[in-house]
Amino acid sequence: MNCDFRIGNGYDVHRLAEGLTLTLGGVRIPHTKGCVAHSDGDVVIHALCDALLGALALGDIGRHFPDTSEEFRGIDSKILLSRTCAMVRERGYSLVNADMTLLLQAPKIAPYVDEMRDALAQAMGVSAEAVSIKATTGERLGFVGREEGVEAYATVLLCKD
């Protein structure tokens, strides 16, 4: 296969606060805290969008979906991911794979990983086999360990069609 490969990485972080909805990887997770954000605060998807955009030197998620715009207030981040993937396809690229790492002290994410992979794959129009999600705690260290915030890292590999 003769392919022009592009690699991108992304990162996102959000504060956690009591009484908000927690959405991660496109899935609502039952918890007492949720992300403080202009959109739904899905750090997994935001990091993934940044990785996709970065792979093609298209800037970052804030450039395309600014948190100063009412259009994006409370928006389901899967919509942002679908729009980002459309930009990738418009430039003749397709996703080979995406790998995300989620850092969150609580709740445990393992029961939701398959559902997240499916939700992300559907939003991106790829097979779930192309999507990996791993989670780890902060070992009670730092803002993640104190349950003050959540962070996510994403790496993607794109190939020119």
C-alpha positions in Angstrom: 0.0 0.0 0.0 1.5 3.3 -1.1 0.2 5.8 1.5 0.9 9.3 2.8 0.6 8.8 6.5 -0.1 11.6 9.0 0.1 11.3 12.8 -1.6 13.6 15.2 -1.9 13.9 19.0 -4.3 15.7 21.1 -4.9 16.6 24.8 -7.8 18.0 26.7 -8.6 18.7 30.4 -11.7 19.8 32.2 -12.5 20.6 35.8 -15.1 18.4 37.6 -18.0 19.8 39.6 -20.8 18.3 41.6 -24.2 17.9 39.9 -23.1 18.1 36.3 -23.4 15.3 33.7 -20.3 13.2 33.0 -20.0 12.4 29.3 -16.8 10.5 28.2 -16.1 9.0 24.8 -19.7 9.8 23.7 -21.3 7.9 26.6 -23.1 9.3 29.7 -21.5 7.9 32.8 -23.4 7.8 36.1 -21.4 9.9 38.6 -21.9 12.7 41.1 -19.5 15.0 39.2 -19.4 16.1 35.6 -17.2 18.3 33.4 -17.4 22.1 33.6 -17.5 23.2 29.9 -19.1 25.2 27.2 -20.1 22.0 25.3 -20.8 18.7 27.0 -17.2 18.6 28.2 -16.3 15.3 26.6 -12.5 15.4 27.1 -12.0 12.1 25.1 -13.7 13.5 22.0 -12.0 16.9 22.4 -8.6 15.3 22.5 -9.5 13.1 19.6 -10.7 16.1 17.5 -7.4 17.9 18.3 -5.4 14.9 17.2 -7.3 14.6 13.9 -7.0 18.3 13.2 -3.3 18.4 14.2 -2.5 15.5 11.9 -3.5 17.7 8.9 -2.2 21.0 10.4 -5.7 22.4 10.6 -5.3 24.1 14.0 -7.2 23.0 17.1 -10.8 22.4 18.2 -11.1 25.9 19.5 -10.4 27.4 16.1 -13.2 25.4 14.4 -15.7 25.2 17.3 -15.0 28.2 19.6 -16.3 28.2 23.2 -17.4 31.8 22.6 -20.0 30.7 20.1 -23.6 30.1 21.3 -23.9 27.5 18.5 -21.7 25.2 20.5 -23.1 25.7 24.0 -24.1 22.4 25.4 -23.5 20.6 22.1 -23.0 16.9 21.9 -19.3 16.5 21.2 -20.1 13.5 18.8 -21.4 16.2 16.5 -18.0 18.0 16.7 -16.2 14.7 16.0 -18.4 14.0 13.0 -17.7 17.5 11.6 -14.0 17.1 12.2 -13.9 13.7 10.4 -15.7 15.4 7.5 -12.8 17.9 7.3 -10.4 15.0 7.3 -12.3 13.2 4.5 -12.6 16.4 2.4 -8.8 16.5 2.3 -8.6 12.9 1.1 -7.6 11.2 4.3 -9.1 8.3 6.3 -8.5 7.1 9.8 -6.2 4.1 10.2 -6.6 4.0 14.0 -7.2 6.2 17.1 -5.8 5.5 20.5 -7.0 7.4 23.6 -5.9 7.4 27.2 -8.3 8.8 29.8 -7.1 9.9 33.3 -9.8 9.9 35.9 -9.8 8.8 39.5 -13.5 7.9 39.7 -15.7 6.3 38.5 -14.2 3.2 37.0 -14.4 3.4 33.2 -13.8 -0.3 32.3 -17.6 -1.2 32.1 -18.1 1.6 29.5 -15.1 1.1 27.2 -16.8 -1.0 24.6 -19.8 1.4 24.4 -17.4 4.3 24.1 -15.5 2.6 21.3 -18.7 1.9 19.5 -20.0 5.5 19.9 -16.7 7.0 18.7 -16.5 4.6 15.8 -20.0 5.4 14.7 -19.4 9.2 14.9 -16.2 8.8 12.8 -17.7 6.3 10.3 -15.1 3.6 11.1 -15.0 0.2 12.6 -14.7 -0.1 16.4 -11.5 -2.1 15.8 -9.9 1.1 14.8 -10.6 2.7 18.1 -8.8 2.1 21.4 -9.6 3.6 24.8 -7.6 3.0 27.9 -8.2 4.5 31.4 -6.0 5.0 34.4 -6.3 6.8 37.7 -4.1 9.5 39.2 -3.1 7.2 42.0 -4.7 9.9 44.3 -2.0 12.3 43.1 -2.5 15.7 41.5 -5.8 17.2 40.4 -6.9 14.0 38.7 -6.2 12.0 41.9 -8.0 14.5 44.0 -11.0 14.2 41.6 -10.8 17.9 40.7 -10.5 17.2 37.0 -10.2 14.7 34.2 -7.8 14.7 31.3 -7.4 12.7 28.0 -4.7 12.1 25.4 -5.4 11.0 21.9 -3.1 9.8 19.0 -4.3 9.1 15.5 -2.9 7.7 12.3 -4.4 9.0 9.0 -3.7 7.7 5.5 -4.2 9.6 2.2 -6.8 7.6 0.2 
